[in-house]
Amino acid sequence: MSKVDLEKIEEAVKMILEAVGEDVEREGLLDTPQRVSKMYAEMFSGIDEDPREFFSTVFHENHEELVLVKDIPFYSMCEHHLVPFYGKAHIAYLPQGGKVAGLSKLGRCVESVARRPQLQERITSTVADTLMEMLEPYGVYVVIEAEHMCMTMRGLKKPGSKTVTSVARGVYAENDVLRREVISFIQMS
């Protein structure tokens, strides 16, 4: 957050409000530029983070079977329209040599990658690549499903539509049976 120029954001918000014909001195809008600047600082807090930092500590367990954390909620901002998209991430990996991460680290990785102007496809591949690099598992499978406000509020105007992206690395890219196993667990309620 140290690099965020709050004053510059406030000025930009005032300019946008004026450009759409609003009175920035109107009571309801007086503090809006400050609120938006603080919100943007929070929503873009992942810009200066490296998601690999969450995997500096790993554990060695006698476990080389599926690890799946599903329904990890996240939100992000579409870099094309600067409107939110939000949804759930599902992360599976097959540990190699018993090298596992703390479960909360998977959620922190998603949050860090999502908290920047972003594309859903990039979040999916960045999370998968980070786990492959840091945990060196046999494979990683990441599925993200999200609703994009740029499709809900403007353009197509189709609320409730979901975009699903997936990335398979290692054995999950090579083995349909393993991939289907993960999908079946994701679909379980």
N, C-alpha and C positions, 0 to 999 in steps of 0.2 A: 504493500500500500504506500510505501514511502515515495514512489515515483509518480503517484497520482497527483495531478495538478487540479485540486478541487476548485480553485477560483476560475480556471479556464473552463472547466465543465459548467460551472454556474453561469458564466457569460454565454456559453454556447446554448444552454437551455433557455436563457432569456431571449436570445436571438431566434431560436426555433419558435418559442411562444409568440413573439412579435411577428414572425414570418407567417404564421397561420392565422394572424388577425386577433390575437388575444391581448388583453391589457395586463401587462406584467405587474402593474400596481394594484390590481384587483385583489381584495382580501384573501381569497382562496388560493391565489398564486404567489403571494408575497414570499413565502418560504419554500416554494417548490424548487427553485434552482439549488438551494442548499440541500434539500432532501434528496434530490436526484443525484447530486454530486457524491453524497455519502453512500447512496445506494450503488452507484457505479463503482466506487472504490471497493465496496464489499463484493459485488458481483464479478468484478474483474481481478480479484485478489490472487488468482492463479497465474497471472501473466508472468510473474517473476519466480514462480515455484518450479522446481524440477520434480516430477512425480517419482523419479528414481529414489529420492531421498527417503521415501517411506519404507523402502526395503533395505535400508542400511543394516537393520537387525533382522536376521532370519533365525529360524529354529531348525534343529535337526531331530526329526522323529523317525521312527521306524514305520513310515507311511508312504507308499507309492501308489495309492489309489486316488480316485477322483476327489477333488476339493471343489465345491461349488458354493458360491455365495450369490444368491439371487434376490431380485427385487430391491436392489440398491437404488434409492431415489436420488435423483439429481436434477439440476436445472442449469441452463446455460443461455447464452445470448447468440442468436444467429448472426454471423458476421456479415451477411448480406443485407439484413434489414434492421439490425439491432433491436429485435424483439425476442422475447423469451421462447425457448423450447424446453420441455421438461419430460421426464419419464423415469424409466427403470433400466438399470444395467444388471446383467447377469454375467458373472465371471467364473469360468471353470478352468482348472489346471490340473495336470497330472504330474505330481512331484517326482523328481529324479534324485536319487540318493537321499531321500527323506528330507529334502530342503523345503521347508514351508514358511509362509509368512503369517504374521498375526492377522486374523480375519478382518479386523478393523482397517488394516492397511489397504485392503482392496477398495473399500469405500473411500478412503482418503485419496487414493490414486485417482479414482473417478472424479471426485470433487475437484481436485487440483487441476485436472485436465479440462474439466467443464467450465471452470471459472475464468473464462477469457472469451473474447469474441471467437466463435467456434463453428465448426460444422460437425454434425453427428457422425459422419463417416470418419473424420479425423479423430474424434474422441475414441471411437471403437478401435481403430488401428493403433493409436498411441498407447492405450491401456494394454492391448495385447502385446505390443512390442516391448513395453516397459517390463511386463512380467517375464517375457521370454529372456530378456537381457539380465534381469536382476535375480530371478529364481532359477534360471536354466532348467526348466521342467521338460518333460517329454513333449508336452504340448499345452497350448492355451486356446480356449474358445471363449470369445466375448460376443454377447448379443445385447444390443441396446434397442429399446422401443421407446419412442417419444412422440409427443404431440407438439407441433410447431405452430406458434401463433401467427407466423407469416402465411400459413395456409388456412388458419381459422379466422383471423380478423381481416384479412385483405385478400386480394387476388381471387383465388379459388373459393374461399369462404366455406370450408368444409370442416366444421368443428367435430372433434372426436376421431378424426382420421389419424392413424398412427403410422409412423415410419419405422421400419425395422432394419437394422444393419447388423451384420455379423462379420467376424474375422476369425479364421481358424489358422493356427500356427502349429508346426510340428506334427505330431501324430494325428491331431484333429483335422489337419488339412489333408492327410493321407488316408484316414480310416473313417468311412461312412458309419460303421457300427458304433464307434466311440462317439462320434458327433451326434448320432441319433439318441444315444443314451443320455447325453447332456440335455438335448432338447426335451426328452421325455421328463426329466427331472424338473426342468424349467416350467413345463406345462402343468406339473402337479400343483394343486392348491395347498 
